[in-house]
Amino acid sequence: MVEDPAKINQWLDLIFSYGPIWVYGIIFVACFIENIFPPFPGDSFIVAAGGLAAVSRLNFYLAFLTIIAGGVASAMVVYLIGKNYGREFFIKKNYKYFSASDIVKVENHFNKWGVLIIIFSRFVVGFRSALALVAGISRYQIVKMFLFTVISYILFAGLLMYAAFQFVENLNLIKIYFKTYNMIVWPILIILLTLYIMNKIKSLRKNRK
């Protein structure tokens, strides 16, 4: 989610009066919070960090590592919650629309497509945290989860920071691009989710008969 990166850039710029270390700390916390509270605009801080690095206010490599550390740490926390608590919870409840058999199916999907799902999870706006949680519930291998999450953040954060370098004088232009991206991705996700629910309802009706 990207909202008013230029304003966040200005806000971070004010924090420099307390020292750049505080700016790195805020960027880390922002990237960490995003996966815990998905509506939080963590992407805006990535863009702002790229803009500040472009004008030599921040060290690019240190900012980049800070972003990856914060994001990967929170993604792994969500993953571990799903792995240690989510699986038993959903198997015990055995919900109609996320039953124990569905969890087995999810495990099979992650065993087959886990690499692509996790690597591109950062690009799936609105479902990033959910994918990390589902990876934990399906007990996807923790080493693979960590490795592919790092790769995902490197690709996504690198893209945003590169964009910030290119449009440092007009960071809100990036906001426009991401709005367009969201307008394309969200309808697709909603359609896929709707098809899944319809298929699940159809299967439940067949089982009842």
N, C-alpha and C positions, 0 to 999 in steps of 0.2 A: 504494500500500500504506500503510495507516494502522495503526500499532501503538503503543498507550500514549502518545498525544499529551500527556497530563497529566504523565507522568514525564519526557518530553523537555522539556516546559515548565519543570519544576522544575530539570532539569539545565542548561538555558539560563539560567535565573534565577541559578544559581550563577556562571556565566561573567561576569555583570555586574560582579562584583568587579574584573575586569580591564579593564572599560570596555565600553560598548555596541558599539563598533566590532568587537570580537571576536565578538559575537553575530551581527552582520550577516555577518561573514566565515564563520562556521560554517554559517549558513543558506545562503549561496551555495555553499559546498563540498558541503553535503548535497544540494542540488537538482542540482548538477552530477554528483555521484557516482551518483545514482539511475539515470540513463540508461546509465551505463557498467557499473554492477553492479545490474541490475534488482531483485534482492531487497532492496536497501537501502531502508529506509522513509522516502523523501524527503517523502512526503505528510504524515507526522507532524510534520516540521519546519515545513511550511506552516501546519498547524493551530496549532502552538505559537506561531509568529510572529504569527498572527492573535490568539491569546489574549493575548500580551504587548502587542500594539498596542492591544487593547481596554482594557487597564488602564494605557495610556500609558507602558509601559516601553520600547516601540519606536515609532518614527515609522511610521505605517501606510504612507504612500506610499513611503518609503525601503525598508521591508521588502518591499513588493509588487514594487518594481523589482528588488531583490536576488534575489528568488525567480525572477522572469521571466528575469533575466540569467543566473543559474546554470543554469536548466533549458533555456533556448533554446540556450545555448552548448554544452551537452553533447549535445543533440539534433542540432545541426549537426555536431558532431564525428563522431557515429555515422553521420549521413547522408554525410559526406565519405569516411569509411572505406568505406562501401558503394559510393559512386560511383567512387572511385579504385582500389579493390582488389577489392571484392566481385564486380562485374560480370565482369571478366576471369576471376576464379577460377571462378565457377560456369559460365560459358560453356565454359571449358577442360575442366572436370571433366564437364560435361554429365550430371549425376546423373539417375537415372530419375525421381525425384520432384521435381526442380527443374531441368529440362533447359533448354537454350538456347531452345527454343520456348516454354517456360513463362515465361522472362524477357520475351520479346516480348509474351506475353499480359498479364503484370503491367504492362508499359509502357503497353499500351492501356487497362488498367483505371485506372492513375494519370492518364493523359491525360484520361479521361472523368470519374473520380470523385475525383481527387486532392484537390480542395478539401475535400470532406466527410471523406475519410479522414484527412487531416492535422489538420483543425480538431477532430475528435472523437477523435483518437488519444490524448489525455491521459485520456479517460474509459474507454479500453479497458485495464483493469487487466491487467498481465502481458504485453501485446503492444506497449507503447508504443515500446520501443527497437527491437523487430523491425520495426515499421512505418517508423521512421526509416531503418533499414538497408535495407529493401526499396525505399524511396523513392530512396535513393542508388543501389542496384543498377539500378533502372529509369531512372536519370538524369533524375529529375523536376527541373524548372527550379529552380535554387538560390534565385532571388529569390522565387518562389512558396513554396518550402519554408520559407524564413525568415519570410516574411510570415504564412503560415497557422499556422506553429508559434507565433509570437508571439501570434496571436489565440487559439489553443488554450490557451496558458498563461494568458492574461488571463482567459478564461472559467473554466478549472478552478481556478486559484489564487484568483481572485476568489470563486468559490463556497465554497471551503474556508475562506478568511479570513472571509467573511461568516458562515458557520456557526460559526466560532470566536467571533465577536463575539456571536452569539446565545446560545451555550452556554459562555461563558467560565468559568462556575463549575462546569461539568461537561463537560470536554473529552472524557472517555471516552464520552460519549453519541454523539459523532461516530463513534467507533470502531465502536459498535454499528450505526449506520446504514450504514457502509461495509462491514461484514461482511455485512449483509443485501444490499447492492448486489452484492458479490462473489458471493454465493450465487445470485444471479439471472443475472449476466453470464457467469460461468465455465462453467456447463453449456451455455449457448448457444454459446459459443466452441468448446467441446469437440465439440459436435454438428456445427458447421460444419466444423471441422477433420477430423473423422471422415468426413463426407460427401465432403470434397475428396479425402482419401486413397483412399476407396472408388472414387470416380469415376476417379481417376488409375490405380489398379490395373486397373480395367475397361478403360480406354483402352489400357493397355500390353498387356493380353491380346489385345485386338482387333488391335493392330498386329502382334503375333507370329503370329496366325493369317493 
